Structures are given as C-alpha cells and as structure tokens.
Amino acid sequence: MELAKRSSAPGLSDKTNLGRMQGILMSRIVGMIAVGIPYKMAAALLVGTVLLAVGCVSAPTQGLSDARQAVQAAREAGAATQAPEQLRSAELHLSRAEQAFDKGLFRHAEQDARMSHQIALKAGKTAQTNNAINQAQRAVEQARKNHALSADVVSLLAGAEVAAATGEEEHAAVLAVKVGKVALLDIERKRAHERNLSYLRQAKPMRGKIRLYLSAMNSEQHRQWQSAGEALAKNEGQKALSLLKQLGSELAAIIRQRQVEKAAISRQRGYIQYRVQRGDTLWFIARRKGIYGNSLMWPLIYRDNIDSVTNADTIRPGDVLLIQSRPSAANIRSAIEFAKRRGPGALKEIRQADRGYLGSQVQL
C-alpha cells in the first residue's frame, strides 16, 4: 500500500517514483535476508521486482513512433484539407507526448501518444474517404458531360455521401470506388455506341455502292457481301465496315484491270470509250450525236458492258463504257425492238426482262 501511494504521489516525475520504489524494495529484501531467507532467493526477488517496476514506467518509445507514423500517414492522405481539425488534434497530442517524454513524464507521454495515434488514424481514414468521394464526383461529372450518366451511378454516389456523413467511412469508401468504376464503364459504353453508329453510317452507303458490282464478284466475295449484310442487320458496324472495305478494295482492283482490258479491246474491235458523267443514263448516252444519235439503241451499250452495268437503270459516274462504233444492222434492230417492248414495272421484273434480252441477243 505504501508503495502504491508513493508511486502515484503528485508532483513527482516517473524517474523519482522509480527511485523511491527501488529504495523501498531494497529495504524489504534486506529484511527478508535478516529473517533467514537464502541470499539467492532474495537476489532473484530483487531482480524480478526491479524489472517489474521498470516495466511499469518504461519509456513509451514505440508509442511515440506509432503516433508519428500515423500522423505522417494522415498528412500524406490529405488530412490537412480533408480532415484539418482531426489532424491538428493528432499533432497537438503528439507534441505533448514528445514534451512529456523529454521531461521523463512517461505516463503522460504514453497517454498523449496513444491519443495522437488514434486520432491520426481517424483523420487518415476520413481523408481517404473524402478523396474517394471527390474522385467519384469527378467521374460522375465526366459521365454527365459525355451524356453517359446512369441512374445507378447517381444512386451509388448519394449512398456514399450519406455513409460518409453518418460516419460509415469504410462503407462510403467502397461505394465511392464503385461509383468511379461504374461511371467509367458507362462512358466507355457510350463511346463504343457512338463509334458503332459512325461505322454503320459509313458501311450502309458503302454497301449500296458495292451492290452495283455484284456481277463482278466471285463466290468468296459474294460470301463477304452476305456477311457484311448480316453484320449490318445485327448493328455490328465495325465488322460490316471492315468486310466492305476489304471487298471494295478487291473489286476496285478488278474494275481497274477490266478497264485496261476494255481499252485494249476497243482498239482492236473498233469500240469507243465513254466516261459516265453525273446524271447520265444509257438512254441519254445512246442519244448523243457522237454515239448513236438514237436513244432506243441503249440496249447495245448495256450488252457490251454487262460486266460492270448490273442494272440497266443505274450506272456509276466515272465508269468507262465500251461502245461499238459500227454495230450490225441485226443488233441495232433487236436492240430497238427490245427498248420499245421494255415498259415500266418493278425493278426485279425489269432486270429479268433485261436478262432475257441479253440471252436472245444476236452475236457479232
């Protein structure tokens, strides 16, 4: 009882208390030897009690180290702006602990170090949570600017803010991280959708142009053509555009080669070459004075260019047509008769009639 009272006497430092306890313990040990307790037992008791006393008032070096690390971690987490009051409190307790330690007031140092450590951990966690929410808010704003903001993201952000306000910081941080991830996914989905629309806008008219070259396609190119159509039907713009670009490149090479061959044929057989202008039709071309001067002779032009003119009602500006300079009378007669018989009707029926004319055409 005397030992306990003296060790907690007011106004005495921990070092002074330690000296008093050791003096009292020494006197007790001497008394024990005097009454017959063996020396070794008394010595062992002396060492154990001294160590116990020292342990009770040992310098709190580990506590100070933990507090310093926690305060530094809170600073690095942004507590100076995100949790300034908590950080200042942690720093104040750490300063008091260091002053008490220097004066040998180890119990006071230990208490302040413990408080500093706890408050600094809290400040660091608060700062991390606030940073996560700030990042989530920026992600939401980015999604809004990209017209990709979903109701799920708005709901998650509201939940994170409520959790932070009610002290559920871990839950708030988890929700805030989820907000950022979902917002970024929404933005990427929106951008992917816009890219796909761009591909579709390019692919659809391209397929319309390539359609005019169906007769020039081989079996593999026909399969590509069909695959591109299926991709368009499924709104797979990138796939459709890729197939059509490849197909268009192959057909362009074929057309160039055929134009070279046509030029050679025209020189050998007395053909003339005519480059199609915008607004031209076979009817108008045949009517030109430098051609036939008779619009009803247009089937002659159609027959001689069937490899590139797949539809008599549609020709492409820039195409080069081969036109006989001196067709036979029989060919002129059958062409005019066909032109007179060919009346208005559905495109499919007209093309069937055109094929029929080509099958009965008198050969040169």
C-alpha positions in Angstrom: 0.0 0.0 0.0 2.8 2.4 0.9 4.5 1.6 -2.5 1.3 2.3 -4.4 0.7 5.6 -2.7 4.3 6.8 -3.2 4.4 5.8 -6.8 1.4 8.0 -7.6 2.4 10.9 -5.4 1.6 14.3 -7.2 4.4 16.5 -8.4 6.9 13.6 -8.7 8.4 12.5 -12.0 8.3 8.9 -13.1 12.1 8.7 -12.6 11.7 9.9 -8.9 8.9 7.4 -8.3 11.2 4.7 -9.7 14.0 5.6 -7.3 11.6 5.5 -4.3 10.2 2.1 -5.3 13.6 0.7 -5.7 14.6 2.0 -2.2 11.6 0.5 -0.6 12.1 -2.8 -2.3 15.8 -3.0 -1.2 14.9 -2.4 2.4 12.3 -5.2 2.1 14.8 -7.6 0.6 17.4 -6.9 3.4 14.7 -7.6 5.9 13.9 -10.9 4.2 17.6 -11.9 4.4 17.7 -11.0 8.1 14.9 -13.4 8.9 16.7 -16.3 7.2 15.7 -16.2 3.6 18.5 -17.5 1.4 20.6 -14.9 -0.4 19.9 -16.3 -4.0 16.2 -16.3 -3.4 16.3 -12.7 -2.1 18.5 -11.7 -5.0 16.1 -13.2 -7.5 13.2 -11.5 -5.8 15.1 -8.2 -6.0 15.8 -8.5 -9.8 12.2 -9.5 -10.6 10.6 -6.7 -8.6 13.0 -4.1 -10.0 12.2 -5.3 -13.6 8.5 -5.2 -12.8 8.9 -1.6 -11.5 11.0 -0.6 -14.5 8.3 -2.1 -16.9 5.6 -0.1 -15.3 7.2 3.2 -16.1 9.4 2.3 -19.1 9.9 5.0 -21.8 7.0 4.8 -24.4 9.3 4.9 -27.4 7.2 2.5 -29.5 4.0 4.5 -28.8 5.7 7.7 -29.9 6.9 6.0 -33.1 3.5 4.7 -33.9 1.9 8.1 -33.3 4.5 9.8 -35.6 3.9 7.3 -38.4 0.1 7.7 -38.1 0.3 11.5 -38.2 2.6 11.4 -41.2 0.3 8.9 -43.0 -2.7 11.2 -42.3 -0.8 14.1 -43.8 0.0 12.1 -46.9 -3.6 11.1 -47.3 -4.6 14.8 -47.5 -5.9 15.2 -44.0 -4.7 18.8 -44.0 -7.5 19.7 -46.3 -10.0 16.8 -45.9 -9.8 16.4 -42.0 -8.0 19.5 -40.8 -9.4 19.6 -37.2 -8.6 15.9 -36.6 -5.1 16.3 -37.9 -4.4 19.4 -35.7 -5.7 17.5 -32.7 -3.4 14.5 -33.5 -0.4 16.8 -34.0 -1.2 18.6 -30.7 -1.3 15.3 -28.7 1.9 14.2 -30.4 3.7 17.4 -29.4 2.5 17.0 -25.8 3.7 13.4 -25.8 7.2 14.4 -27.1 7.5 17.2 -24.4 6.4 14.8 -21.7 8.9 12.2 -22.8 11.7 14.8 -22.8 10.8 15.6 -19.2 10.7 12.0 -18.1 6.9 12.0 -17.6 6.5 8.7 -19.4 2.9 8.0 -18.3 1.7 11.3 -19.7 3.8 10.7 -22.8 2.3 7.3 -23.3 -1.3 8.7 -22.9 -0.8 11.5 -25.4 1.0 9.3 -27.9 -1.9 6.8 -27.7 -4.5 9.6 -28.3 -2.4 11.1 -31.2 -2.2 7.6 -32.8 -5.9 7.0 -32.6 -6.9 10.5 -33.8 -4.4 10.4 -36.7 -5.7 7.0 -37.8 -9.2 8.5 -37.8 -8.0 11.6 -39.7 -6.3 9.4 -42.4 -9.4 7.3 -42.9 -11.6 10.4 -43.1 -9.2 11.9 -45.7 -9.2 8.7 -47.8 -13.0 8.5 -47.7 -13.4 12.2 -48.7 -10.8 11.8 -51.5 -12.6 8.7 -52.8 -15.9 10.7 -52.8 -14.3 13.6 -54.6 -12.9 11.3 -57.3 -16.4 9.7 -57.6 -18.0 13.1 -58.0 -15.5 14.0 -60.8 -16.2 10.7 -62.5 -20.0 11.5 -62.3 -19.4 14.9 -63.8 -17.3 13.4 -66.6 -20.1 10.9 -67.3 -22.6 13.8 -67.4 -20.5 15.7 -69.9 -20.4 12.6 -72.1 -24.2 12.1 -71.9 -23.5 8.7 -70.3 -24.7 9.3 -66.7 -26.9 6.4 -65.5 -29.4 6.3 -62.6 -27.3 3.6 -60.9 -24.3 5.9 -60.7 -26.3 8.7 -59.2 -27.8 6.4 -56.6 -24.4 5.0 -55.7 -22.9 8.4 -55.2 -25.8 9.5 -53.0 -25.3 6.4 -50.9 -21.6 7.1 -50.5 -22.2 10.7 -49.4 -24.8 9.6 -46.8 -22.5 6.9 -45.4 -19.6 9.4 -45.1 -21.9 11.9 -43.3 -23.1 9.3 -40.8 -19.5 8.1 -40.0 -19.7 4.8 -42.0 -16.4 5.7 -43.7 -15.4 2.2 -44.8 -18.8 1.7 -46.5 -18.6 5.2 -48.0 -15.2 4.5 -49.5 -16.3 1.2 -51.0 -19.4 2.9 -52.6 -17.3 5.8 -53.9 -14.8 3.4 -55.6 -17.7 1.6 -57.2 -19.2 4.9 -58.4 -15.9 5.7 -60.3 -15.8 2.2 -61.9 -19.4 2.2 -63.0 -19.2 5.8 -64.3 -16.1 4.9 -66.4 -17.9 1.8 -67.8 -20.9 3.9 -68.7 -18.6 6.4 -70.5 -16.9 3.6 -72.4 -20.2 2.0 -73.4 -21.4 5.4 -74.6 -18.3 5.9 -76.7 -18.5 2.4 -78.1 -22.1 3.0 -79.1 -21.1 6.3 -80.8 -18.2 4.6 -82.6 -20.6 1.8 -83.8 -23.0 4.4 -85.1 -20.2 6.0 -87.1 -19.2 2.6 -88.5 -22.8 2.0 -89.5 -23.2 5.4 -91.2 -20.1 4.6 -93.3 -21.0 1.0 -94.0 -24.6 1.4 -95.2 -23.9 3.7 -98.2 -20.7 1.8 -99.0 -22.8 -1.4 -99.3 -25.1 0.4 -101.7 -22.3 1.4 -103.9 -20.7 -2.1 -103.9 -24.1 -3.6 -104.7 -23.6 -2.3 -108.3 -20.6 -4.6 -108.7 -22.4 -7.9 -107.8 -21.8 -9.3 -111.2 -18.1 -8.8 -110.9 -17.8 -10.8 -107.6 -16.5 -14.3 -107.2 -18.0 -16.8 -104.8 -15.8 -15.8 -101.9 -16.6 -12.1 -102.4 -20.3 -13.0 -102.5 -19.9 -14.6 -99.1 -18.2 -11.5 -97.8 -21.1 -9.4 -99.2 -23.6 -11.5 -97.4 -21.6 -11.5 -94.2 -21.5 -7.7 -94.3 -25.3 -7.6 -94.8 -25.8 -9.9 -91.8 -23.4 -7.7 -89.6 -25.4 -4.6 -90.6 -28.7 -6.4 -89.7 -27.2 -7.0 -86.2 -25.9 -3.4 -86.0 -22.3 -4.7 -85.9 -20.9 -1.6 -87.6 -17.2 -2.2 -87.2 -17.4 -5.8 -88.6 -19.6 -4.7 -91.5 -17.3 -1.8 -92.4 -14.2 -3.9 -92.3 -15.7 -6.5 -94.6 -17.0 -3.9 -97.0 -13.7 -2.0 -97.1 -11.8 -5.2 -97.9 -14.4 -6.2 -100.6 -14.4 -2.7 -102.1 -10.6 -2.7 -102.3 -10.6 -6.1 -104.1 -13.4 -5.0 -106.5 -11.6 -1.7 -107.3 -8.6 -3.7 -108.4 -10.8 -6.0 -110.6 -12.5 -3.0 -112.2 -9.2 -1.3 -112.9 -8.0 -4.4 -114.6 -11.1 -4.7 -116.7 -10.9 -1.1 -117.8 -7.4 -1.8 -119.0 -8.7 -4.9 -120.9 -11.6 -2.9 -122.3 -9.3 -0.2 -123.6 -7.3 -3.0 -125.4 -10.4 -4.5 -126.9 -11.7 -1.1 -128.0 -8.6 -0.5 -130.0 -8.8 -4.0 -131.6 -12.6 -4.1 -132.5 -13.4 -0.6 -133.3 -15.0 0.4 -129.9 -15.0 3.9 -128.5 -14.7 4.7 -124.8 -17.1 6.9 -122.9 -16.7 8.0 -119.3 -20.0 8.3 -117.5 -20.9 11.7 -116.2 -23.2 12.6 -113.3 -26.8 12.5 -114.4 -26.1 10.2 -117.4 -28.3 7.2 -118.3 -27.9 4.7 -121.1 -30.8 6.3 -122.8 -29.1 9.8 -122.8 -25.8 8.4 -123.9 -27.2 6.5 -126.8 -29.0 9.6 -127.9 -25.8 11.7 -128.1 -24.7 12.6 -131.7 -21.3 11.3 -131.2 -22.6 7.9 -130.1 -25.7 6.6 -131.9 -28.0 9.6 -132.1 -30.9 7.3 -131.2 -31.9 6.7 -127.5 -33.6 3.4 -128.4 -30.2 1.9 -129.1 -29.2 2.0 -125.4 -29.5 -1.9 -125.1 -26.4 -2.2 -127.3 -24.4 -0.3 -124.7 -25.9 -2.4 -121.9 -25.0 -5.6 -123.6 -21.4 -4.6 -124.3 -20.8 -3.5 -120.6 -22.8 -6.1 -118.8 -19.8 -7.0 -116.6 -19.9 -3.5 -115.0 -23.5 -2.4 -115.5 -25.5 -4.9 -113.4 -28.7 -2.8 -113.7 -29.7 -1.0 -116.9 -31.3 1.7 -114.9 -28.3 2.5 -112.8 -24.8 3.5 -114.0 -22.0 5.0 -111.9 -20.3 8.3 -112.7 -16.7 7.7 -113.6 -17.2 4.3 -115.1 -15.7 3.8 -118.6 -18.2 2.2 -121.1 -17.2 0.5 -124.3 -19.5 1.4 -127.2 -19.5 -0.1 -130.7 -18.8 2.4 -133.3 -20.3 0.3 -136.1 -22.9 -2.2 -134.7 -24.5 -4.7 -137.2 -28.0 -4.0 -138.6 -29.3 -7.1 -136.8 -28.1 -6.0 -133.5 -29.5 -2.5 -134.0 -32.9 -3.9 -134.9 -33.1 -6.3 -131.9 -31.9 -3.6 -129.5 -34.6 -1.1 -130.8 -37.3 -3.7 -130.6 -36.3 -4.6 -127.0 -36.2 -0.9 -126.0 -39.7 -0.4 -127.3 -41.1 -3.5 -125.5 -39.4 -2.8 -122.2 -42.1 -1.0 -120.3 -42.3 0.4 -116.7 -42.5 -2.1 -113.8 -40.9 -3.3 -110.7 -37.1 -3.3 -110.6 -36.9 -7.1 -110.3 -39.2 -7.6 -113.3 -37.3 -5.1 -115.4 -34.0 -6.8 -114.7 -35.5 -10.2 -115.6 -36.6 -8.7 -118.9 -33.1 -7.3 -119.4 -31.6 -10.7 -118.8 -34.0 -12.1 -121.3 -32.8 -9.6 -123.9 -29.2 -10.5 -123.3 -29.9 -14.2 -123.7 -31.5 -13.7 -127.2 -29.1 -11.1 -128.4 -27.6 -11.7 -131.8 -23.9 -12.1 -131.6 -21.5 -10.2 -133.7 
